Amino acid sequence: MRFSALFRIALRSLSRNKLRSFLTMLGIVIGVAAVIAMLAVGQGARASVEKSIASLGSNVLIISPGAFNQSGIRLEAGSGTRFTEDDAEAIRRESDAILYITPLARAGVQLKAGGQNWRTNIYGVYPEYLLIRQWNVASGVAFASSDEKSAAKVCLIGRTIADNLFGAGTDPVGQTIRVKNVPMRIIGLLESKGQNALGQDQDDIVIAPFSSVLHKVLGGTYAQSFFASAVSTEAISTASMQAEDALRRRMKTPEGTASEFTIRTQTDIAQAATATSQTLTILLASIAAISLLVGGIGIMNIMLVSVTERTREIGIRLAVGALGGDILLQFLVEALVISFMGGLLGIVFGVSTSMFLSSTQGWAVKISPVSIFVAFGFSAATGIFFGWYPARKAARLNPIEALRYE
């Protein structure tokens, strides 16, 4: 029997019980829509994390001091090793895989400007910090090496601080802010970077020369960490090992003992973050796939009911010469029609749901053709898998018994 004829018979059969057919199809619709929407949310979250990791800069290494250990009591990370500018210079000199490096002095401060104030973090760094982070200046200029050497009272600020201290959209270049009663002149406004992988606002920041922050704001003598950049993505691992070797020689750390510092690379951070988002995507997709499974069980249930209701019809067809394969194919096509139509409606509903979540909730969603193909293919496979048993049962009916069925 031709497929077109089987298709017409399937449509005619399903149209006899429109409500029942629709409710059966609804399970597939919800399943496919859930798979598409959940994959879109998961992939969108992953893309958002990857974008946030990329905003850290190019081939970044973060070198942090270890924990102080005294009489078996370990304090917080960063309380042990004390980094100096000479350490940074040693790493720069002995590590050919490192392109840029800067010490970092950080402090939480209260800013004042006119009648406004704002709590934020100030970063004391070398001019190379902006190159490491690939951070451009939207307005004004960046501070230079001469500002670092002279401990100039100049700074760059993020868009969030500019909006809160001087008003939204205002260009703050040339204004003066007070940082712990230290006046600093704003010479540049940083380009907006948005949130990082942890949801922190990267535009809520003040960047100033390392010497200015260390001596005039913190009143200290040691850097809290180092930021560095490898010459290429392939050289990140080499740069990390070279930096570790240079610091171990500086600190005279014996062979075979643990380092007194930690080095985290952008690759490490990205792998940890994407692993979490990938787990979330798999979890969401698995939950959604259960809906498809339930929809498939609904198809099997209805098809078994249909075989029972149409036993006499099957007997007549077998008696007039229809083969078992024709009967099997007829019921299998009916199951496929339900799953295909449900799959198409599910795609429309799933894409609409994803767009709705993006527009109303502000969620990052990413609808890929692959996820649509997978969801539709899964719905087709569901129709075949759960439609096979009822179709096979119908094909194996004994014609005599089927004709006597009431």
Backbone torsions as a table, in degrees:
resi	resn	phi	psi	omega
1	MET	NA	136.8	-178.8
2	ARG	-69.0	150.8	-177.4
3	PHE	-63.8	-36.2	-179.4
4	SER	-61.1	-39.3	178.3
5	ALA	-67.5	-42.1	177.1
6	LEU	-61.2	-38.9	-179.9
7	PHE	-64.8	-42.5	178.7
8	ARG	-64.7	-40.4	178.5
9	ILE	-63.3	-41.3	-179.9
10	ALA	-63.2	-44.8	178.7
11	LEU	-63.1	-40.4	179.8
12	ARG	-64.8	-39.7	179.9
13	SER	-66.9	-42.6	-179.0
14	LEU	-69.8	-31.0	-178.8
15	SER	-71.9	-16.5	177.8
16	ARG	-66.3	-32.6	178.9
17	ASN	-126.3	74.0	-172.7
18	LYS	-60.1	-46.1	-176.4
19	LEU	-65.2	-44.0	179.7
20	ARG	-63.4	-41.6	179.1
21	SER	-64.4	-40.8	-179.8
22	PHE	-65.7	-43.7	-179.5
23	LEU	-64.8	-36.3	176.2
24	THR	-64.9	-43.1	179.9
25	MET	-66.2	-29.4	-176.2
26	LEU	-60.9	-34.5	177.7
27	GLY	-61.3	-41.2	177.5
28	ILE	-68.9	-41.1	179.4
29	VAL	-57.2	-49.6	-179.0
30	ILE	-64.7	-40.6	-179.7
31	GLY	-62.5	-49.0	-179.5
32	VAL	-64.7	-44.1	179.2
33	ALA	-61.5	-40.4	-179.8
34	ALA	-65.8	-41.3	179.3
35	VAL	-62.2	-47.0	-178.9
36	ILE	-63.9	-46.4	-178.0
37	ALA	-65.6	-43.1	-178.6
38	MET	-68.4	-39.3	176.6
39	LEU	-65.7	-37.3	178.8
40	ALA	-63.9	-42.4	178.4
41	VAL	-66.3	-45.3	-179.7
42	GLY	-63.8	-45.1	179.5
43	GLN	-69.2	-33.7	176.4
44	GLY	-65.4	-41.0	177.3
45	ALA	-64.2	-39.7	179.2
46	ARG	-65.1	-44.1	179.2
47	ALA	-63.3	-37.1	178.8
48	SER	-65.3	-40.9	178.2
49	VAL	-65.0	-44.3	179.8
50	GLU	-62.1	-39.1	177.6
51	LYS	-65.2	-39.6	179.0
52	SER	-66.0	-41.2	177.9
53	ILE	-62.8	-40.5	179.9
54	ALA	-63.3	-27.7	-179.1
55	SER	-71.1	-11.7	175.6
56	LEU	-63.4	-29.7	-178.9
57	GLY	134.9	-159.5	-175.9
58	SER	-109.5	116.8	173.8
59	ASN	54.4	49.7	-170.7
60	VAL	-79.6	143.0	169.2
61	LEU	-123.1	135.3	177.3
62	ILE	-116.5	117.0	-177.0
63	ILE	-107.6	117.3	-175.2
64	SER	-121.3	146.1	177.3
65	PRO	-70.6	156.5	179.5
66	GLY	-82.7	-167.1	-178.4
67	ALA	-95.1	145.0	177.8
68	PHE	-77.6	135.5	-178.0
69	ASN	-124.7	118.6	179.4
70	GLN	-137.5	120.7	179.5
71	SER	55.7	37.5	177.9
72	GLY	83.2	-2.4	-179.6
73	ILE	-100.9	120.6	179.8
74	ARG	-103.2	128.9	178.3
75	LEU	-89.5	-172.8	-175.9
76	GLU	-68.7	160.3	177.8
77	ALA	-59.6	137.6	-179.7
78	GLY	96.7	-5.3	-177.7
79	SER	-89.3	-7.2	-175.4
80	GLY	-94.8	-97.7	-176.2
81	THR	-56.2	140.0	177.1
82	ARG	-111.2	118.8	-178.5
83	PHE	-87.7	145.3	176.5
84	THR	-124.9	169.2	176.3
85	GLU	-63.8	-30.5	177.9
86	ASP	-64.5	-34.2	176.7
87	ASP	-63.5	-43.0	178.6
88	ALA	-62.8	-40.6	179.7
89	GLU	-66.2	-37.0	178.2
90	ALA	-64.6	-42.5	178.0
91	ILE	-62.9	-44.0	180.0
92	ARG	-60.8	-41.0	-175.0
93	ARG	-73.2	-36.8	-172.6
94	GLU	-99.4	-2.7	-176.2
95	SER	-120.6	100.7	-179.3
96	ASP	-76.6	-11.0	177.8
97	ALA	-86.6	-5.2	179.2
98	ILE	-99.9	126.3	-177.9
99	LEU	-87.0	-49.3	179.8
100	TYR	-133.4	152.8	173.3
101	ILE	-151.9	144.1	178.0
102	THR	-144.1	139.1	169.2
103	PRO	-73.6	160.2	-178.3
104	LEU	-134.7	129.0	172.9
105	ALA	-118.3	123.8	-173.7
106	ARG	-125.4	144.6	177.6
107	ALA	-152.9	145.2	171.2
108	GLY	-82.9	126.3	-173.7
109	VAL	-135.5	160.7	173.8
110	GLN	-104.4	121.1	179.6
111	LEU	-93.3	146.7	176.1
112	LYS	-134.0	137.4	176.6
113	ALA	-153.3	114.9	-175.7
114	GLY	62.4	-125.2	179.5
115	GLY	-99.9	9.7	-177.2
116	GLN	-109.5	156.6	174.3
117	ASN	-144.3	159.9	-175.2
118	TRP	-157.2	135.4	178.1
119	ARG	-92.6	129.2	-177.9
120	THR	-157.2	-169.6	176.6
121	ASN	-113.5	141.1	174.1
122	ILE	-112.6	135.0	179.8
123	TYR	-112.5	123.5	172.8
124	GLY	-96.9	118.5	-173.8
125	VAL	-144.5	170.7	170.2
126	TYR	-80.1	163.4	176.5
127	PRO	-57.9	-25.2	-179.1
128	GLU	-64.5	-16.8	-178.9
129	TYR	-57.0	-40.7	-179.7
130	LEU	-67.4	-32.0	177.2
131	LEU	-71.3	-39.6	178.2
132	ILE	-63.2	-45.5	-178.6
133	ARG	-80.6	-6.3	-174.8
134	GLN	52.1	50.7	-174.8
135	TRP	-110.4	116.8	-179.4
136	ASN	-92.7	161.4	177.2
137	VAL	-97.4	122.0	-178.1
138	ALA	-75.9	-33.7	-179.1
139	SER	-146.0	141.1	-179.0
140	GLY	85.5	-150.7	-177.8
141	VAL	-137.0	161.5	174.5
142	ALA	-85.4	157.2	177.0
143	PHE	-75.4	156.1	-174.3
144	ALA	-108.4	175.9	178.5
145	SER	-60.6	-33.0	178.8
146	SER	-64.8	-34.5	176.8
147	ASP	-66.8	-36.7	178.5
148	GLU	-66.7	-45.0	-177.8
149	LYS	-66.9	-33.7	-178.5
150	SER	-93.5	2.6	-177.7
151	ALA	53.0	48.2	-178.0
152	ALA	-65.4	146.0	-179.7
153	LYS	-90.0	67.2	178.2
154	VAL	-127.5	161.1	-178.5
155	CYS	-157.9	165.3	171.2
156	LEU	-116.7	145.2	179.5
157	ILE	-128.9	158.0	178.1
158	GLY	-86.4	167.4	-176.8
159	ARG	-61.5	-36.5	-178.9
160	THR	-61.5	-43.6	-179.7
161	ILE	-67.6	-41.5	179.1
162	ALA	-59.9	-41.3	-178.9
163	ASP	-67.7	-38.2	-176.1
164	ASN	-80.6	-28.3	-179.1
165	LEU	-94.6	-32.4	-173.1
166	PHE	-122.9	-2.7	179.1
167	GLY	103.8	147.0	-177.1
168	ALA	-60.9	132.9	176.6
169	GLY	80.4	-1.3	-178.1
170	THR	-78.4	141.4	173.9
171	ASP	-87.9	112.7	-174.0
172	PRO	-86.2	-1.9	-176.0
173	VAL	-58.7	130.3	-178.4
174	GLY	97.8	-16.7	178.2
175	GLN	-77.1	164.9	179.0
176	THR	-119.8	135.0	174.2
177	ILE	-120.3	155.0	177.9
178	ARG	-107.3	125.9	179.7
179	VAL	-115.4	106.8	-174.0
180	LYS	51.8	45.5	-179.9
181	ASN	66.5	12.2	173.9
182	VAL	-99.1	116.3	180.0
183	PRO	-72.9	132.4	177.7
184	MET	-131.2	133.4	-179.8
185	ARG	-90.1	130.6	179.1
186	ILE	-79.6	118.8	179.5
187	ILE	-108.5	-7.1	-179.4
188	GLY	-160.5	148.8	174.6
189	LEU	-110.5	124.3	-176.6
190	LEU	-75.7	148.3	173.6
191	GLU	-64.3	148.0	-178.8
192	SER	-72.1	133.9	177.9
193	LYS	-113.7	-15.7	179.8
194	GLY	77.1	-157.5	-176.9
195	GLN	-84.1	153.7	175.2
196	ASN	-94.6	-171.6	-176.0
197	ALA	-63.6	-22.9	-179.9
198	LEU	-94.5	4.1	179.8
199	GLY	83.1	11.0	179.6
200	GLN	-86.1	144.2	-179.2
201	ASP	-77.3	111.0	-179.7
202	GLN	-74.7	-13.8	-179.8
203	ASP	-88.7	-2.8	177.1
204	ASP	-94.1	74.5	-171.8
205	ILE	-155.9	149.7	170.4
206	VAL	-119.4	131.4	177.9
207	ILE	-118.5	128.1	-176.9
208	ALA	-139.5	166.7	176.9
209	PRO	-56.3	140.8	-177.1
210	PHE	-55.7	-47.4	-177.7
211	SER	-63.6	-34.9	-179.9
212	SER	-65.8	-46.6	-178.3
213	VAL	-70.1	-42.9	-175.9
214	LEU	-63.8	-46.6	-173.2
215	HIS	-92.4	-35.9	-173.4
216	LYS	-97.3	-24.6	179.9
217	VAL	-103.5	-51.0	-178.5
218	LEU	-86.3	-30.8	-175.7
219	GLY	66.8	33.1	-178.2
220	GLY	-113.2	-172.6	-179.2
221	THR	-133.2	-4.0	-175.1
222	TYR	-122.1	148.1	174.7
223	ALA	-81.6	148.5	-179.8
224	GLN	-85.6	-26.6	178.8
225	SER	-167.4	175.1	175.0
226	PHE	-121.2	141.6	170.1
227	PHE	-111.7	132.1	-179.7
228	ALA	-138.3	165.8	179.1
229	SER	-135.8	130.9	177.4
230	ALA	-78.3	159.5	-177.6
231	VAL	-68.1	-23.7	178.9
232	SER	-159.3	168.5	178.1
233	THR	-62.9	-38.8	-179.1
234	GLU	-67.6	-22.7	-175.9
235	ALA	-93.7	4.1	-176.9
236	ILE	-60.5	-46.8	-178.8
237	SER	-62.8	-42.9	178.8
238	THR	-63.6	-42.9	179.4
239	ALA	-61.6	-39.6	179.2
240	SER	-63.4	-44.5	-179.5
241	MET	-67.7	-39.6	179.3
242	GLN	-66.0	-41.1	178.5
243	ALA	-64.6	-40.5	178.4
244	GLU	-63.7	-44.7	179.7
245	ASP	-62.1	-42.3	-179.4
246	ALA	-63.1	-42.8	-179.5
247	LEU	-71.0	-37.1	179.0
248	ARG	-64.6	-36.9	176.2
249	ARG	-68.3	-38.7	179.7
250	ARG	-65.0	-37.7	-176.4
251	MET	-93.7	-1.5	177.9
252	LYS	56.1	45.8	179.0
253	THR	-77.5	124.1	-178.5
254	PRO	-62.2	150.2	176.6
255	GLU	-61.7	140.8	177.1
256	GLY	86.1	-4.7	178.4
257	THR	-102.0	157.6	-178.0
258	ALA	-69.7	148.6	177.6
259	SER	-70.6	153.2	179.0
260	GLU	-93.1	22.0	-179.2
261	PHE	-155.7	169.1	177.8
262	THR	-127.3	145.7	177.4
263	ILE	-123.1	119.5	177.0
264	ARG	-113.4	134.8	179.6
265	THR	-104.6	163.6	177.9
266	GLN	-61.3	-32.9	178.0
267	THR	-64.3	-43.3	178.7
268	ASP	-60.9	-45.6	-178.9
269	ILE	-63.5	-43.2	-179.1
270	ALA	-64.7	-42.3	-179.8
271	GLN	-63.4	-41.9	179.8
272	ALA	-65.5	-43.0	-177.4
273	ALA	-70.1	-44.5	-178.8
274	THR	-70.1	-29.4	176.8
275	ALA	-63.3	-40.6	178.2
276	THR	-64.5	-46.9	-179.3
277	SER	-67.6	-33.1	178.0
278	GLN	-67.5	-39.9	175.9
279	THR	-61.5	-41.4	178.1
280	LEU	-62.0	-43.2	-179.8
281	THR	-62.0	-44.9	-179.9
282	ILE	-63.8	-41.2	179.5
283	LEU	-62.3	-47.5	-179.1
284	LEU	-63.7	-42.6	-179.9
285	ALA	-65.4	-36.3	179.0
286	SER	-65.8	-42.6	178.0
287	ILE	-62.5	-42.9	179.9
288	ALA	-65.7	-35.9	-178.9
289	ALA	-63.8	-27.0	177.8
290	ILE	-62.6	-35.1	178.0
291	SER	-62.3	-39.9	177.0
292	LEU	-65.0	-38.1	178.7
293	LEU	-62.7	-43.7	178.3
294	VAL	-63.7	-40.4	177.1
295	GLY	-62.1	-39.2	178.0
296	GLY	-64.4	-39.4	177.2
297	ILE	-63.7	-36.5	176.9
298	GLY	-63.4	-39.9	177.7
299	ILE	-62.4	-46.4	-179.9
300	MET	-60.3	-42.7	-178.4
301	ASN	-61.5	-48.0	-178.0
302	ILE	-68.1	-37.9	179.6
303	MET	-65.9	-36.6	176.4
304	LEU	-65.0	-40.2	176.5
305	VAL	-63.7	-41.0	-179.5
306	SER	-64.4	-40.4	178.1
307	VAL	-61.7	-42.9	179.8
308	THR	-63.8	-44.0	-178.7
309	GLU	-67.1	-29.1	-173.9
310	ARG	-108.8	24.0	-179.2
311	THR	-59.1	-44.5	-178.8
312	ARG	-65.0	-39.8	177.8
313	GLU	-60.7	-42.5	179.2
314	ILE	-63.1	-41.5	178.7
315	GLY	-60.3	-42.4	179.8
316	ILE	-62.8	-43.6	-179.0
317	ARG	-64.5	-40.9	177.8
318	LEU	-66.2	-36.3	-178.2
319	ALA	-68.4	-31.3	-178.1
320	VAL	-91.8	8.0	171.5
321	GLY	117.5	-2.1	178.1
322	ALA	-67.4	141.3	179.1
323	LEU	-88.1	162.1	177.5
324	GLY	-60.3	-35.4	178.7
325	GLY	-64.1	-34.0	177.6
326	ASP	-65.7	-42.4	179.4
327	ILE	-65.2	-45.3	179.7
328	LEU	-58.5	-45.1	-178.3
329	LEU	-66.5	-36.9	179.9
330	GLN	-59.8	-49.9	-177.8
331	PHE	-72.8	-31.1	177.3
332	LEU	-67.1	-38.8	177.3
333	VAL	-64.5	-38.4	177.6
334	GLU	-60.4	-43.4	178.7
335	ALA	-64.3	-38.7	-179.9
336	LEU	-68.7	-37.6	178.3
337	VAL	-61.5	-43.2	178.2
338	ILE	-61.5	-46.9	-176.8
339	SER	-69.8	-37.9	179.6
340	PHE	-66.7	-47.3	179.8
341	MET	-65.0	-39.5	176.2
342	GLY	-64.3	-38.0	178.6
343	GLY	-63.7	-43.3	179.8
344	LEU	-64.5	-45.2	177.0
345	LEU	-64.6	-35.6	179.0
346	GLY	-65.1	-37.1	177.8
347	ILE	-62.3	-46.6	179.3
348	VAL	-61.2	-46.3	-178.2
349	PHE	-67.1	-39.2	-179.5
350	GLY	-67.0	-43.7	178.1
351	VAL	-64.6	-42.0	178.9
352	SER	-63.4	-41.0	179.3
353	THR	-64.2	-42.0	179.2
354	SER	-61.5	-44.9	179.7
355	MET	-65.8	-36.2	178.8
356	PHE	-65.1	-44.2	178.4
357	LEU	-62.9	-37.7	-179.7
358	SER	-67.0	-41.9	-175.7
359	SER	-79.2	-35.2	-176.2
360	THR	-92.9	-36.4	-177.2
361	GLN	-100.0	-12.2	-179.2
362	GLY	74.5	18.0	-179.9
363	TRP	-75.1	146.5	174.0
364	ALA	-81.4	118.3	178.7
365	VAL	-123.4	149.6	179.0
366	LYS	-138.5	104.8	-179.0
367	ILE	-91.2	114.9	-178.8
368	SER	-108.1	147.2	176.3
369	PRO	-57.7	-31.1	-179.7
370	VAL	-62.7	-44.1	-179.2
371	SER	-64.9	-36.9	177.8
372	ILE	-66.0	-43.9	179.8
373	PHE	-63.5	-42.9	-179.6
374	VAL	-63.3	-44.4	-178.7
375	ALA	-64.4	-43.6	179.9
376	PHE	-67.5	-42.7	177.9
377	GLY	-61.5	-37.1	179.0
378	PHE	-66.5	-38.7	179.9
379	SER	-66.4	-38.9	177.5
380	ALA	-64.8	-43.6	178.5
381	ALA	-62.6	-36.6	177.9
382	THR	-62.7	-42.7	179.2
383	GLY	-62.9	-42.0	-179.8
384	ILE	-67.4	-45.8	-175.3
385	PHE	-65.1	-48.4	-175.6
386	PHE	-84.9	-13.6	177.2
387	GLY	-90.8	-14.4	-175.7
388	TRP	-66.5	-46.2	-176.2
389	TYR	-63.1	-49.6	177.5
390	PRO	-60.6	-39.6	-179.8
391	ALA	-65.1	-40.6	179.3
392	ARG	-66.5	-37.6	178.2
393	LYS	-64.5	-40.6	179.1
394	ALA	-65.4	-40.1	-177.6
395	ALA	-68.1	-24.0	-176.6
396	ARG	-94.9	5.3	179.3
397	LEU	-64.9	142.5	175.4
398	ASN	-78.2	123.5	-176.3
399	PRO	-55.1	-41.3	-178.3
400	ILE	-64.0	-48.1	-179.6
401	GLU	-65.8	-35.3	-178.9
402	ALA	-67.5	-38.3	179.4
403	LEU	-68.3	-29.3	179.5
404	ARG	-84.1	-6.2	-174.9
405	TYR	-69.9	133.6	178.9
406	GLU	-104.3	NA	NA
